[in-house]
Amino acid sequence: MSRAADAVAGAFRMTDEAWYSHANPWSVYTRFAAIPPLVLAIWSRAWIGWWSLVPLAAVGLWLWLNPRVFAPVRTPVRWASKGIHGEMVWARRPADVPAAHRTAFRLIAVPGVVGIGLTGWGLVALEVWPTVTGVVLVVLAQLWRIDRLVWMYDDLVRAGVVGPPPAPR
């Protein structure tokens, strides 16, 4: 895993239980739903100044709590759950990720990075078109990434590299 990914995982303190809760489809889809409030919180600095830190902190708190408040999914069946279990393999066992998937993840990152850049530019300049275009690119790249993680997870299950996670202690 990259140093950036290590830093993010460390900041969110992703324990096994947090990963399994993170795999709940409700957790996945409510994180996507947090994007508009995040953008609005940042944009609101134009209207409420430093008070914009309050909604920004609320969104940040939600994003930190999110992987902890939903019921854990230990045996993934749904698309979102398989994607997060795939992400767990990618994050914790990078040597098990086939080369073709690693290459695909690098390519999928490109529109996401471009989207982050556009979103950042739009939010700094308070311009609608780069903000909206950037958010759309970020969301589409993340959906594409999750879909690829599902594909990878299913490949690894078929190959016997991963199996059902252990039962809770």
Summary of the structure (lengths in Angstrom):
residues: 169
radius of gyration: 17.1
end to end distance: 27.0
largest distance: 54.7
contacts: 495
relative contact order: 0.14
helix: 80%
strand: 0%
